[in-house]
Amino acid sequence: MLISPAWLAAVATVAILLSYEVALAVRQRRSPQRMAKTAHAILRREWFEAVAAEKGTEILAVQAVRNAMMSATMTSSIAALGLMGTVTLALPSLHESLGDKMALAGFSPRLLLGLVLLALLFASLVSSVMAVRFYNHCGFICAMPVGSHARKRWHALGAGYIQRAGMLYSWGVKHLILVAPILASLLQPYAGPVAALLVVAALLGFDGLKIRIE
């Protein structure tokens, strides 16, 4: 049985994105000092250490955390709206394709792409909401007077929170970016692999570093 061109295009689109994420994870383990994710984690921790060492920076620190929290809130809102819209439009066709018996014969390339789209939007929503949560907790710690006993007691936890929040926020944004090739493939199957390659090429510039972080 020959595989239809629509299936090949859909699988190629998903495979390109998945391969990039796997390759990125492997590179992160081998050369973390050359990856933007590691550099940004170091940046966030050193920022927290710097504001915690200088009295009078509490308001500045809280404002910076609030700005970051607002960015994560916007990302979560976009993901939530996209998820609700996709569910509203996809549920009828999903029910028709699979039926009550969940027949495998009803599984189509468009259905596969729809499920991947839902997964990406849901992952973006969860990551962004969790980023807001950690930024919120970090804001309370940053608001404590520098040098106070409470600030010292919660310092290590605050540094961990700011790193987790930044990491989750970056995941939320990346999942939204990965939505683009899936949407392109839904509109025109052959545009999916091309869009996936373009997105991967763009992400290579953001995920890698030209300098070495020591």
C-alpha positions as a Markdown table, in Angstrom:
| # | Residue | x | y | z |
|---|---|---|---|---|
| 1 | Met | 0.0 | 0.0 | 0.0 |
| 2 | Leu | 1.5 | 3.3 | -1.1 |
| 3 | Ile | 1.7 | 6.2 | 1.3 |
| 4 | Ser | -0.1 | 9.3 | 0.1 |
| 5 | Pro | 1.8 | 12.5 | -0.5 |
| 6 | Ala | -0.2 | 14.2 | 2.2 |
| 7 | Trp | 0.9 | 11.7 | 4.8 |
| 8 | Leu | 4.5 | 12.0 | 3.7 |
| 9 | Ala | 4.4 | 15.8 | 4.0 |
| 10 | Ala | 2.7 | 15.7 | 7.4 |
| 11 | Val | 5.2 | 13.1 | 8.8 |
| 12 | Ala | 8.1 | 15.0 | 7.3 |
| 13 | Thr | 6.9 | 18.3 | 9.0 |
| 14 | Val | 6.7 | 16.6 | 12.4 |
| 15 | Ala | 9.9 | 14.6 | 11.9 |
| 16 | Ile | 11.9 | 17.8 | 11.1 |
| 17 | Leu | 10.7 | 19.6 | 14.2 |
| 18 | Leu | 11.2 | 16.5 | 16.4 |
| 19 | Ser | 14.7 | 15.8 | 15.0 |
| 20 | Tyr | 15.7 | 19.4 | 15.8 |
| 21 | Glu | 14.5 | 19.2 | 19.4 |
| 22 | Val | 16.3 | 15.9 | 19.9 |
| 23 | Ala | 19.6 | 17.2 | 18.3 |
| 24 | Leu | 19.3 | 20.3 | 20.5 |
| 25 | Ala | 18.9 | 18.2 | 23.6 |
| 26 | Val | 22.0 | 16.2 | 22.7 |
| 27 | Arg | 24.0 | 19.3 | 22.0 |
| 28 | Gln | 22.9 | 20.8 | 25.3 |
| 29 | Arg | 24.3 | 17.8 | 27.2 |
| 30 | Arg | 27.6 | 17.8 | 25.3 |
| 31 | Ser | 28.4 | 21.5 | 25.1 |
| 32 | Pro | 26.1 | 23.4 | 27.5 |
| 33 | Gln | 28.5 | 26.4 | 27.6 |
| 34 | Arg | 27.8 | 27.1 | 24.0 |
| 35 | Met | 24.0 | 27.0 | 24.2 |
| 36 | Ala | 21.8 | 30.0 | 24.8 |
| 37 | Lys | 19.7 | 28.1 | 27.3 |
| 38 | Thr | 22.7 | 27.7 | 29.6 |
| 39 | Ala | 23.8 | 31.3 | 29.1 |
| 40 | His | 20.4 | 32.7 | 29.9 |
| 41 | Ala | 20.2 | 30.5 | 33.0 |
| 42 | Ile | 23.5 | 31.9 | 34.2 |
| 43 | Leu | 22.4 | 35.4 | 33.4 |
| 44 | Arg | 19.2 | 35.1 | 35.5 |
| 45 | Arg | 21.0 | 33.7 | 38.5 |
| 46 | Glu | 23.7 | 36.3 | 38.4 |
| 47 | Trp | 21.1 | 39.0 | 38.1 |
| 48 | Phe | 19.4 | 37.7 | 41.2 |
| 49 | Glu | 22.7 | 37.5 | 43.0 |
| 50 | Ala | 23.5 | 41.1 | 42.0 |
| 51 | Val | 20.2 | 42.6 | 43.2 |
| 52 | Ala | 20.4 | 40.6 | 46.4 |
| 53 | Ala | 23.8 | 42.1 | 47.2 |
| 54 | Glu | 22.9 | 45.7 | 46.9 |
| 55 | Lys | 20.5 | 47.5 | 49.2 |
| 56 | Gly | 17.9 | 49.7 | 47.6 |
| 57 | Thr | 17.4 | 47.5 | 44.6 |
| 58 | Glu | 14.2 | 45.9 | 45.9 |
| 59 | Ile | 11.8 | 48.1 | 43.8 |
| 60 | Leu | 14.0 | 47.6 | 40.7 |
| 61 | Ala | 14.1 | 43.9 | 41.1 |
| 62 | Val | 10.3 | 43.6 | 41.7 |
| 63 | Gln | 9.7 | 45.7 | 38.6 |
| 64 | Ala | 12.0 | 43.5 | 36.5 |
| 65 | Val | 10.2 | 40.4 | 37.7 |
| 66 | Arg | 6.8 | 42.0 | 37.1 |
| 67 | Asn | 7.8 | 42.8 | 33.5 |
| 68 | Ala | 8.9 | 39.2 | 32.9 |
| 69 | Met | 5.7 | 37.9 | 34.5 |
| 70 | Met | 3.6 | 40.1 | 32.2 |
| 71 | Ser | 5.5 | 38.7 | 29.2 |
| 72 | Ala | 4.8 | 35.1 | 30.3 |
| 73 | Thr | 1.1 | 36.1 | 31.0 |
| 74 | Met | 0.8 | 37.3 | 27.4 |
| 75 | Thr | 2.3 | 34.1 | 26.1 |
| 76 | Ser | -0.1 | 32.0 | 28.2 |
| 77 | Ser | -3.1 | 34.1 | 27.0 |
| 78 | Ile | -2.1 | 33.6 | 23.3 |
| 79 | Ala | -1.7 | 29.8 | 23.9 |
| 80 | Ala | -5.0 | 29.6 | 25.7 |
| 81 | Leu | -6.9 | 31.5 | 22.9 |
| 82 | Gly | -5.2 | 29.3 | 20.3 |
| 83 | Leu | -6.0 | 26.1 | 22.2 |
| 84 | Met | -9.7 | 27.1 | 22.7 |
| 85 | Gly | -10.0 | 28.0 | 19.0 |
| 86 | Thr | -8.4 | 24.8 | 17.8 |
| 87 | Val | -10.5 | 22.7 | 20.1 |
| 88 | Thr | -13.7 | 24.4 | 19.0 |
| 89 | Leu | -12.8 | 23.8 | 15.3 |
| 90 | Ala | -11.2 | 20.4 | 15.6 |
| 91 | Leu | -13.6 | 18.6 | 17.9 |
| 92 | Pro | -16.3 | 18.0 | 15.3 |
| 93 | Ser | -13.9 | 16.7 | 12.7 |
| 94 | Leu | -12.1 | 14.7 | 15.3 |
| 95 | His | -15.4 | 13.0 | 16.3 |
| 96 | Glu | -16.3 | 12.3 | 12.6 |
| 97 | Ser | -12.9 | 11.0 | 11.7 |
| 98 | Leu | -12.5 | 8.6 | 14.6 |
| 99 | Gly | -16.1 | 7.8 | 15.4 |
| 100 | Asp | -17.3 | 6.1 | 18.6 |
| 101 | Lys | -15.1 | 3.1 | 18.0 |
| 102 | Met | -11.9 | 5.1 | 17.5 |
| 103 | Ala | -11.3 | 3.4 | 14.1 |
| 104 | Leu | -7.7 | 3.6 | 12.9 |
| 105 | Ala | -9.0 | 3.9 | 9.3 |
| 106 | Gly | -10.3 | 7.3 | 10.1 |
| 107 | Phe | -6.9 | 8.6 | 11.1 |
| 108 | Ser | -5.8 | 11.1 | 8.5 |
| 109 | Pro | -2.8 | 13.4 | 8.0 |
| 110 | Arg | -4.9 | 16.4 | 8.9 |
| 111 | Leu | -6.0 | 14.7 | 12.1 |
| 112 | Leu | -2.4 | 14.0 | 13.0 |
| 113 | Leu | -1.4 | 17.6 | 12.5 |
| 114 | Gly | -4.4 | 18.8 | 14.5 |
| 115 | Leu | -3.4 | 16.6 | 17.4 |
| 116 | Val | 0.2 | 17.9 | 17.2 |
| 117 | Leu | -1.1 | 21.4 | 17.1 |
| 118 | Leu | -3.2 | 20.8 | 20.2 |
| 119 | Ala | -0.2 | 19.3 | 22.0 |
| 120 | Leu | 2.0 | 22.2 | 21.2 |
| 121 | Leu | -0.5 | 24.8 | 22.3 |
| 122 | Phe | -1.2 | 22.9 | 25.5 |
| 123 | Ala | 2.5 | 22.6 | 26.3 |
| 124 | Ser | 2.9 | 26.3 | 25.6 |
| 125 | Leu | 0.0 | 27.1 | 27.9 |
| 126 | Val | 1.3 | 24.9 | 30.8 |
| 127 | Ser | 4.9 | 26.2 | 30.5 |
| 128 | Ser | 3.8 | 29.8 | 30.4 |
| 129 | Val | 1.4 | 29.5 | 33.3 |
| 130 | Met | 4.1 | 27.7 | 35.4 |
| 131 | Ala | 6.5 | 30.5 | 34.5 |
| 132 | Val | 4.0 | 33.1 | 35.8 |
| 133 | Arg | 3.7 | 31.1 | 39.0 |
| 134 | Phe | 7.5 | 31.0 | 39.6 |
| 135 | Tyr | 7.9 | 34.7 | 38.7 |
| 136 | Asn | 5.2 | 35.5 | 41.2 |
| 137 | His | 6.9 | 33.7 | 44.0 |
| 138 | Cys | 10.3 | 35.3 | 43.0 |
| 139 | Gly | 8.7 | 38.7 | 43.2 |
| 140 | Phe | 7.8 | 38.3 | 46.8 |
| 141 | Ile | 11.4 | 37.2 | 47.6 |
| 142 | Cys | 12.8 | 40.2 | 45.7 |
| 143 | Ala | 10.5 | 42.6 | 47.6 |
| 144 | Met | 12.0 | 41.5 | 50.9 |
| 145 | Pro | 14.6 | 44.0 | 52.3 |
| 146 | Val | 18.1 | 43.2 | 51.2 |
| 147 | Gly | 20.1 | 41.9 | 54.2 |
| 148 | Ser | 17.0 | 40.9 | 56.2 |
| 149 | His | 16.9 | 37.5 | 57.8 |
| 150 | Ala | 13.9 | 36.5 | 55.7 |
| 151 | Arg | 15.7 | 37.5 | 52.5 |
| 152 | Lys | 18.7 | 35.4 | 53.4 |
| 153 | Arg | 16.5 | 32.4 | 54.3 |
| 154 | Trp | 14.7 | 32.5 | 50.9 |
| 155 | His | 17.6 | 33.5 | 48.8 |
| 156 | Ala | 18.6 | 30.1 | 47.4 |
| 157 | Leu | 14.9 | 29.3 | 46.6 |
| 158 | Gly | 14.5 | 32.7 | 44.8 |
| 159 | Ala | 17.5 | 32.0 | 42.6 |
| 160 | Gly | 16.1 | 28.6 | 41.7 |
| 161 | Tyr | 12.7 | 30.2 | 41.0 |
| 162 | Ile | 14.0 | 32.8 | 38.6 |
| 163 | Gln | 15.9 | 30.1 | 36.7 |
| 164 | Arg | 12.9 | 27.8 | 36.5 |
| 165 | Ala | 10.6 | 30.7 | 35.4 |
| 166 | Gly | 13.0 | 31.7 | 32.6 |
| 167 | Met | 13.3 | 28.2 | 31.4 |
| 168 | Leu | 9.6 | 27.6 | 31.4 |
| 169 | Tyr | 9.0 | 30.9 | 29.6 |
| 170 | Ser | 11.5 | 30.0 | 26.9 |
| 171 | Trp | 9.7 | 26.6 | 26.4 |
| 172 | Gly | 6.3 | 28.4 | 26.1 |
| 173 | Val | 7.6 | 30.7 | 23.5 |
| 174 | Lys | 9.3 | 28.0 | 21.5 |
| 175 | His | 6.2 | 25.8 | 21.5 |
| 176 | Leu | 4.3 | 28.8 | 20.0 |
| 177 | Ile | 7.0 | 29.2 | 17.3 |
| 178 | Leu | 6.7 | 25.5 | 16.4 |
| 179 | Val | 3.0 | 26.0 | 15.8 |
| 180 | Ala | 3.8 | 27.9 | 12.6 |
| 181 | Pro | 4.9 | 24.9 | 10.4 |
| 182 | Ile | 2.0 | 22.8 | 11.7 |
| 183 | Leu | -0.4 | 25.6 | 10.6 |
| 184 | Ala | 1.3 | 25.8 | 7.3 |
| 185 | Ser | 1.0 | 22.1 | 6.7 |
| 186 | Leu | -2.7 | 22.2 | 7.6 |
| 187 | Leu | -3.3 | 24.9 | 5.0 |
| 188 | Gln | -1.1 | 23.3 | 2.3 |
| 189 | Pro | 0.6 | 19.9 | 3.1 |
| 190 | Tyr | 3.6 | 20.6 | 0.9 |
| 191 | Ala | 4.3 | 23.9 | 2.7 |
| 192 | Gly | 4.8 | 22.1 | 6.0 |
| 193 | Pro | 8.3 | 20.7 | 5.5 |
| 194 | Val | 9.5 | 24.0 | 3.9 |
| 195 | Ala | 8.1 | 26.0 | 6.8 |
| 196 | Ala | 9.6 | 23.5 | 9.3 |
| 197 | Leu | 13.1 | 23.9 | 7.7 |
| 198 | Leu | 12.8 | 27.7 | 7.8 |
| 199 | Val | 11.8 | 27.7 | 11.5 |
| 200 | Val | 14.6 | 25.3 | 12.4 |
| 201 | Ala | 17.1 | 27.5 | 10.5 |
| 202 | Ala | 15.8 | 30.5 | 12.4 |
| 203 | Leu | 15.9 | 28.7 | 15.8 |
| 204 | Leu | 19.5 | 27.6 | 15.2 |
| 205 | Gly | 20.5 | 31.3 | 15.5 |
| 206 | Phe | 18.7 | 31.7 | 18.7 |
| 207 | Asp | 19.6 | 28.5 | 20.4 |
| 208 | Gly | 23.3 | 28.6 | 19.7 |
| 209 | Leu | 26.0 | 31.0 | 20.9 |
| 210 | Lys | 28.9 | 32.5 | 19.0 |
| 211 | Ile | 30.8 | 33.1 | 22.2 |
| 212 | Arg | 31.8 | 30.7 | 25.0 |
| 213 | Ile | 30.2 | 31.2 | 28.4 |
| 214 | Glu | 32.6 | 30.3 | 31.2 |
